[in-house]
Amino acid sequence: MNLSKKLLIWLVGFLVGGVLGYVYYINWGCTSSCSITSTPFKSVAFGGILGALIADFFIPRNKSKS
């Protein structure tokens, strides 16, 4: 798999995670004591990073024949 396909998968994961992070902030996020969900930027950034990490599981890996 070439680099552009990997980047596309990570980007889609980041965007989906960011949208879900914002939805979480709007519906359930706290505004004072929570460090991750205290601002929309932090919630979207955390969701995006988590989404990109989860999307990484969907990138096929090369299996070595040893």
Biopython code that builds the backbone (N, CA, C, O; Angstrom):
import numpy as np
from Bio.PDB.StructureBuilder import StructureBuilder

atoms = [
    (1, "MET", "N", (0.859, -1.173, 0.000)),
    (1, "MET", "CA", (0.000, 0.000, 0.000)),
    (1, "MET", "C", (0.899, 1.229, 0.000)),
    (1, "MET", "O", (1.836, 1.336, 0.792)),
    (2, "ASN", "N", (0.596, 2.142, -0.896)),
    (2, "ASN", "CA", (1.457, 3.308, -0.997)),
    (2, "ASN", "C", (1.084, 4.368, 0.047)),
    (2, "ASN", "O", (0.052, 4.280, 0.712)),
    (3, "LEU", "N", (1.932, 5.339, 0.161)),
    (3, "LEU", "CA", (1.805, 6.347, 1.216)),
    (3, "LEU", "C", (0.538, 7.185, 1.078)),
    (3, "LEU", "O", (-0.060, 7.565, 2.084)),
    (4, "SER", "N", (0.122, 7.478, -0.150)),
    (4, "SER", "CA", (-1.057, 8.328, -0.320)),
    (4, "SER", "C", (-2.323, 7.644, 0.184)),
    (4, "SER", "O", (-3.203, 8.318, 0.720)),
    (5, "LYS", "N", (-2.440, 6.327, 0.028)),
    (5, "LYS", "CA", (-3.604, 5.605, 0.546)),
    (5, "LYS", "C", (-3.587, 5.578, 2.072)),
    (5, "LYS", "O", (-4.631, 5.700, 2.713)),
    (6, "LYS", "N", (-2.404, 5.419, 2.646)),
    (6, "LYS", "CA", (-2.290, 5.437, 4.106)),
    (6, "LYS", "C", (-2.688, 6.797, 4.661)),
    (6, "LYS", "O", (-3.419, 6.888, 5.647)),
    (7, "LEU", "N", (-2.197, 7.858, 4.011)),
    (7, "LEU", "CA", (-2.549, 9.202, 4.463)),
    (7, "LEU", "C", (-4.044, 9.465, 4.333)),
    (7, "LEU", "O", (-4.637, 10.123, 5.188)),
    (8, "LEU", "N", (-4.652, 8.958, 3.271)),
    (8, "LEU", "CA", (-6.089, 9.126, 3.091)),
    (8, "LEU", "C", (-6.871, 8.412, 4.196)),
    (8, "LEU", "O", (-7.845, 8.958, 4.716)),
    (9, "ILE", "N", (-6.460, 7.215, 4.554)),
    (9, "ILE", "CA", (-7.126, 6.483, 5.636)),
    (9, "ILE", "C", (-6.959, 7.218, 6.962)),
    (9, "ILE", "O", (-7.911, 7.324, 7.735)),
    (10, "TRP", "N", (-5.750, 7.729, 7.231)),
    (10, "TRP", "CA", (-5.529, 8.487, 8.470)),
    (10, "TRP", "C", (-6.348, 9.773, 8.481)),
    (10, "TRP", "O", (-6.902, 10.152, 9.513)),
    (11, "LEU", "N", (-6.424, 10.443, 7.336)),
    (11, "LEU", "CA", (-7.185, 11.681, 7.246)),
    (11, "LEU", "C", (-8.675, 11.443, 7.470)),
    (11, "LEU", "O", (-9.328, 12.205, 8.183)),
    (12, "VAL", "N", (-9.205, 10.401, 6.870)),
    (12, "VAL", "CA", (-10.615, 10.072, 7.086)),
    (12, "VAL", "C", (-10.855, 9.735, 8.552)),
    (12, "VAL", "O", (-11.848, 10.171, 9.134)),
    (13, "GLY", "N", (-9.960, 8.969, 9.148)),
    (13, "GLY", "CA", (-10.086, 8.649, 10.573)),
    (13, "GLY", "C", (-10.027, 9.887, 11.440)),
    (13, "GLY", "O", (-10.780, 10.015, 12.405)),
    (14, "PHE", "N", (-9.117, 10.814, 11.093)),
    (14, "PHE", "CA", (-8.998, 12.050, 11.854)),
    (14, "PHE", "C", (-10.262, 12.899, 11.729)),
    (14, "PHE", "O", (-10.738, 13.458, 12.718)),
    (15, "LEU", "N", (-10.799, 12.995, 10.527)),
    (15, "LEU", "CA", (-12.012, 13.795, 10.319)),
    (15, "LEU", "C", (-13.226, 13.198, 11.034)),
    (15, "LEU", "O", (-13.993, 13.919, 11.672)),
    (16, "VAL", "N", (-13.393, 11.892, 10.923)),
    (16, "VAL", "CA", (-14.516, 11.241, 11.603)),
    (16, "VAL", "C", (-14.362, 11.375, 13.113)),
    (16, "VAL", "O", (-15.331, 11.674, 13.810)),
    (17, "GLY", "N", (-13.163, 11.159, 13.619)),
    (17, "GLY", "CA", (-12.912, 11.312, 15.052)),
    (17, "GLY", "C", (-13.128, 12.739, 15.522)),
    (17, "GLY", "O", (-13.652, 12.962, 16.613)),
    (18, "GLY", "N", (-12.726, 13.709, 14.706)),
    (18, "GLY", "CA", (-12.928, 15.108, 15.058)),
    (18, "GLY", "C", (-14.396, 15.470, 15.135)),
    (18, "GLY", "O", (-14.821, 16.171, 16.053)),
    (19, "VAL", "N", (-15.171, 14.993, 14.175)),
    (19, "VAL", "CA", (-16.618, 15.256, 14.195)),
    (19, "VAL", "C", (-17.250, 14.604, 15.427)),
    (19, "VAL", "O", (-18.076, 15.217, 16.103)),
    (20, "LEU", "N", (-16.864, 13.374, 15.712)),
    (20, "LEU", "CA", (-17.414, 12.700, 16.893)),
    (20, "LEU", "C", (-16.958, 13.373, 18.187)),
    (20, "LEU", "O", (-17.709, 13.413, 19.162)),
    (21, "GLY", "N", (-15.736, 13.901, 18.201)),
    (21, "GLY", "CA", (-15.270, 14.647, 19.368)),
    (21, "GLY", "C", (-16.086, 15.904, 19.588)),
    (21, "GLY", "O", (-16.400, 16.253, 20.726)),
    (22, "TYR", "N", (-16.434, 16.592, 18.501)),
    (22, "TYR", "CA", (-17.261, 17.795, 18.622)),
    (22, "TYR", "C", (-18.679, 17.447, 19.078)),
    (22, "TYR", "O", (-19.259, 18.150, 19.905)),
    (23, "VAL", "N", (-19.224, 16.380, 18.546)),
    (23, "VAL", "CA", (-20.558, 15.929, 18.977)),
    (23, "VAL", "C", (-20.525, 15.578, 20.460)),
    (23, "VAL", "O", (-21.460, 15.891, 21.198)),
    (24, "TYR", "N", (-19.453, 14.930, 20.893)),
    (24, "TYR", "CA", (-19.318, 14.611, 22.315)),
    (24, "TYR", "C", (-19.277, 15.891, 23.149)),
    (24, "TYR", "O", (-19.921, 15.971, 24.195)),
    (25, "TYR", "N", (-18.526, 16.885, 22.693)),
    (25, "TYR", "CA", (-18.433, 18.152, 23.431)),
    (25, "TYR", "C", (-19.802, 18.824, 23.537)),
    (25, "TYR", "O", (-20.176, 19.307, 24.606)),
    (26, "ILE", "N", (-20.542, 18.857, 22.441)),
    (26, "ILE", "CA", (-21.847, 19.519, 22.429)),
    (26, "ILE", "C", (-22.840, 18.801, 23.340)),
    (26, "ILE", "O", (-23.601, 19.454, 24.055)),
    (27, "ASN", "N", (-22.845, 17.481, 23.325)),
    (27, "ASN", "CA", (-23.872, 16.730, 24.058)),
    (27, "ASN", "C", (-23.493, 16.372, 25.487)),
    (27, "ASN", "O", (-24.338, 16.446, 26.379)),
    (28, "TRP", "N", (-22.236, 15.982, 25.727)),
    (28, "TRP", "CA", (-21.886, 15.453, 27.038)),
    (28, "TRP", "C", (-20.661, 16.089, 27.680)),
    (28, "TRP", "O", (-20.403, 15.838, 28.857)),
    (29, "GLY", "N", (-19.918, 16.875, 26.979)),
    (29, "GLY", "CA", (-18.665, 17.421, 27.503)),
    (29, "GLY", "C", (-18.879, 18.351, 28.681)),
    (29, "GLY", "O", (-19.867, 19.083, 28.731)),
    (30, "CYS", "N", (-17.968, 18.322, 29.616)),
    (30, "CYS", "CA", (-18.057, 19.227, 30.750)),
    (30, "CYS", "C", (-17.258, 20.495, 30.441)),
    (30, "CYS", "O", (-16.424, 20.504, 29.535)),
    (31, "THR", "N", (-17.513, 21.545, 31.187)),
    (31, "THR", "CA", (-16.908, 22.828, 30.857)),
    (31, "THR", "C", (-15.883, 23.307, 31.884)),
    (31, "THR", "O", (-15.274, 24.358, 31.684)),
    (32, "SER", "N", (-15.677, 22.584, 32.956)),
    (32, "SER", "CA", (-14.764, 23.120, 33.959)),
    (32, "SER", "C", (-13.637, 22.161, 34.319)),
    (32, "SER", "O", (-12.472, 22.488, 34.095)),
    (33, "SER", "N", (-13.938, 21.014, 34.858)),
    (33, "SER", "CA", (-12.891, 20.184, 35.450)),
    (33, "SER", "C", (-12.270, 19.162, 34.492)),
    (33, "SER", "O", (-11.206, 18.621, 34.792)),
    (34, "CYS", "N", (-12.887, 18.892, 33.380)),
    (34, "CYS", "CA", (-12.346, 17.907, 32.439)),
    (34, "CYS", "C", (-11.278, 18.554, 31.567)),
    (34, "CYS", "O", (-11.529, 19.579, 30.933)),
    (35, "SER", "N", (-10.115, 17.975, 31.532)),
    (35, "SER", "CA", (-9.043, 18.590, 30.751)),
    (35, "SER", "C", (-9.211, 18.371, 29.250)),
    (35, "SER", "O", (-8.866, 19.250, 28.460)),
    (36, "ILE", "N", (-9.730, 17.225, 28.847)),
    (36, "ILE", "CA", (-9.845, 16.932, 27.420)),
    (36, "ILE", "C", (-11.064, 17.614, 26.810)),
    (36, "ILE", "O", (-10.978, 18.140, 25.700)),
    (37, "THR", "N", (-12.179, 17.618, 27.499)),
    (37, "THR", "CA", (-13.416, 18.127, 26.899)),
    (37, "THR", "C", (-13.801, 19.507, 27.415)),
    (37, "THR", "O", (-14.970, 19.884, 27.322)),
    (38, "SER", "N", (-12.866, 20.264, 27.950)),
    (38, "SER", "CA", (-13.218, 21.574, 28.490)),
    (38, "SER", "C", (-13.411, 22.621, 27.398)),
    (38, "SER", "O", (-14.129, 23.598, 27.609)),
    (39, "THR", "N", (-12.790, 22.438, 26.244)),
    (39, "THR", "CA", (-12.979, 23.363, 25.114)),
    (39, "THR", "C", (-13.275, 22.546, 23.862)),
    (39, "THR", "O", (-12.879, 21.383, 23.781)),
    (40, "PRO", "N", (-13.966, 23.134, 22.882)),
    (40, "PRO", "CA", (-14.238, 22.379, 21.657)),
    (40, "PRO", "C", (-12.964, 21.989, 20.904)),
    (40, "PRO", "O", (-12.907, 20.917, 20.302)),
    (41, "PHE", "N", (-11.942, 22.849, 20.932)),
    (41, "PHE", "CA", (-10.701, 22.531, 20.234)),
    (41, "PHE", "C", (-10.050, 21.278, 20.804)),
    (41, "PHE", "O", (-9.622, 20.405, 20.049)),
    (42, "LYS", "N", (-9.972, 21.180, 22.118)),
    (42, "LYS", "CA", (-9.354, 20.012, 22.741)),
    (42, "LYS", "C", (-10.158, 18.746, 22.450)),
    (42, "LYS", "O", (-9.588, 17.684, 22.202)),
    (43, "SER", "N", (-11.468, 18.866, 22.482)),
    (43, "SER", "CA", (-12.314, 17.710, 22.230)),
    (43, "SER", "C", (-12.181, 17.235, 20.787)),
    (43, "SER", "O", (-12.104, 16.031, 20.539)),
    (44, "VAL", "N", (-12.153, 18.167, 19.829)),
    (44, "VAL", "CA", (-11.999, 17.806, 18.420)),
    (44, "VAL", "C", (-10.605, 17.236, 18.166)),
    (44, "VAL", "O", (-10.471, 16.251, 17.439)),
    (45, "ALA", "N", (-9.572, 17.830, 18.746)),
    (45, "ALA", "CA", (-8.208, 17.339, 18.555)),
    (45, "ALA", "C", (-8.051, 15.936, 19.128)),
    (45, "ALA", "O", (-7.466, 15.066, 18.482)),
    (46, "PHE", "N", (-8.563, 15.707, 20.326)),
    (46, "PHE", "CA", (-8.468, 14.389, 20.939)),
    (46, "PHE", "C", (-9.239, 13.360, 20.114)),
    (46, "PHE", "O", (-8.746, 12.256, 19.880)),
    (47, "GLY", "N", (-10.438, 13.715, 19.678)),
    (47, "GLY", "CA", (-11.224, 12.802, 18.856)),
    (47, "GLY", "C", (-10.541, 12.505, 17.531)),
    (47, "GLY", "O", (-10.570, 11.371, 17.054)),
    (48, "GLY", "N", (-9.926, 13.522, 16.935)),
    (48, "GLY", "CA", (-9.234, 13.324, 15.670)),
    (48, "GLY", "C", (-8.025, 12.419, 15.799)),
    (48, "GLY", "O", (-7.806, 11.547, 14.959)),
    (49, "ILE", "N", (-7.253, 12.619, 16.829)),
    (49, "ILE", "CA", (-6.071, 11.768, 17.045)),
    (49, "ILE", "C", (-6.492, 10.337, 17.332)),
    (49, "ILE", "O", (-5.903, 9.389, 16.811)),
    (50, "LEU", "N", (-7.502, 10.189, 18.154)),
    (50, "LEU", "CA", (-7.997, 8.847, 18.463)),
    (50, "LEU", "C", (-8.574, 8.189, 17.212)),
    (50, "LEU", "O", (-8.376, 6.994, 16.993)),
    (51, "GLY", "N", (-9.283, 8.956, 16.395)),
    (51, "GLY", "CA", (-9.826, 8.417, 15.148)),
    (51, "GLY", "C", (-8.732, 7.981, 14.187)),
    (51, "GLY", "O", (-8.862, 6.943, 13.536)),
    (52, "ALA", "N", (-7.657, 8.754, 14.086)),
    (52, "ALA", "CA", (-6.543, 8.384, 13.208)),
    (52, "ALA", "C", (-5.859, 7.117, 13.711)),
    (52, "ALA", "O", (-5.454, 6.271, 12.913)),
    (53, "LEU", "N", (-5.729, 6.983, 15.023)),
    (53, "LEU", "CA", (-5.115, 5.769, 15.571)),
    (53, "LEU", "C", (-5.986, 4.543, 15.321)),
    (53, "LEU", "O", (-5.475, 3.464, 15.019)),
    (54, "ILE", "N", (-7.289, 4.709, 15.446)),
    (54, "ILE", "CA", (-8.195, 3.589, 15.179)),
    (54, "ILE", "C", (-8.182, 3.248, 13.688)),
    (54, "ILE", "O", (-8.209, 2.073, 13.323)),
    (55, "ALA", "N", (-8.141, 4.263, 12.829)),
    (55, "ALA", "CA", (-8.104, 4.027, 11.382)),
    (55, "ALA", "C", (-6.835, 3.286, 10.974)),
    (55, "ALA", "O", (-6.832, 2.578, 9.967)),
    (56, "ASP", "N", (-5.766, 3.437, 11.735)),
    (56, "ASP", "CA", (-4.511, 2.750, 11.435)),
    (56, "ASP", "C", (-4.675, 1.229, 11.472)),
    (56, "ASP", "O", (-3.924, 0.512, 10.812)),
    (57, "PHE", "N", (-5.636, 0.741, 12.226)),
    (57, "PHE", "CA", (-5.880, -0.705, 12.275)),
    (57, "PHE", "C", (-6.422, -1.227, 10.946)),
    (57, "PHE", "O", (-6.328, -2.425, 10.677)),
    (58, "PHE", "N", (-6.983, -0.362, 10.117)),
    (58, "PHE", "CA", (-7.562, -0.789, 8.854)),
    (58, "PHE", "C", (-6.573, -0.749, 7.693)),
    (58, "PHE", "O", (-6.937, -1.062, 6.559)),
    (59, "ILE", "N", (-5.326, -0.366, 7.966)),
    (59, "ILE", "CA", (-4.292, -0.365, 6.933)),
    (59, "ILE", "C", (-3.683, -1.757, 6.889)),
    (59, "ILE", "O", (-3.175, -2.247, 7.897)),
    (60, "PRO", "N", (-3.732, -2.403, 5.713)),
    (60, "PRO", "CA", (-3.173, -3.756, 5.635)),
    (60, "PRO", "C", (-1.664, -3.762, 5.860)),
    (60, "PRO", "O", (-0.955, -2.855, 5.423)),
    (61, "ARG", "N", (-1.199, -4.764, 6.525)),
    (61, "ARG", "CA", (0.230, -4.919, 6.815)),
    (61, "ARG", "C", (0.814, -6.004, 5.929)),
    (61, "ARG", "O", (0.123, -6.958, 5.571)),
    (62, "ASN", "N", (2.079, -5.863, 5.575)),
    (62, "ASN", "CA", (2.775, -6.906, 4.821)),
    (62, "ASN", "C", (3.180, -8.023, 5.761)),
    (62, "ASN", "O", (3.774, -7.784, 6.813)),
    (63, "LYS", "N", (2.856, -9.233, 5.376)),
    (63, "LYS", "CA", (3.235, -10.394, 6.183)),
    (63, "LYS", "C", (4.491, -11.010, 5.589)),
    (63, "LYS", "O", (4.545, -11.306, 4.395)),
    (64, "SER", "N", (5.490, -11.197, 6.423)),
    (64, "SER", "CA", (6.740, -11.794, 5.939)),
    (64, "SER", "C", (6.613, -13.326, 5.962)),
    (64, "SER", "O", (5.966, -13.896, 6.841)),
    (65, "LYS", "N", (7.230, -13.959, 5.001)),
    (65, "LYS", "CA", (7.214, -15.437, 4.930)),
    (65, "LYS", "C", (8.514, -15.962, 5.506)),
    (65, "LYS", "O", (9.470, -16.198, 4.768)),
    (66, "SER", "N", (8.559, -16.148, 6.812)),
    (66, "SER", "CA", (9.782, -16.657, 7.409)),
    (66, "SER", "C", (9.612, -18.052, 7.922)),
    (66, "SER", "O", (10.557, -18.631, 8.459)),
]
sb = StructureBuilder()
sb.init_structure("model")
sb.init_model(0)
sb.init_chain("A")
sb.init_seg("    ")
for serial, (resi, resn, name, xyz) in enumerate(atoms, 1):
    if name == "N":
        sb.init_residue(resn, " ", resi, " ")
    sb.init_atom(name, np.array(xyz, "f"), 0.0, 1.0, " ", f" {name:<3s}", serial, name[0])
structure = sb.get_structure()
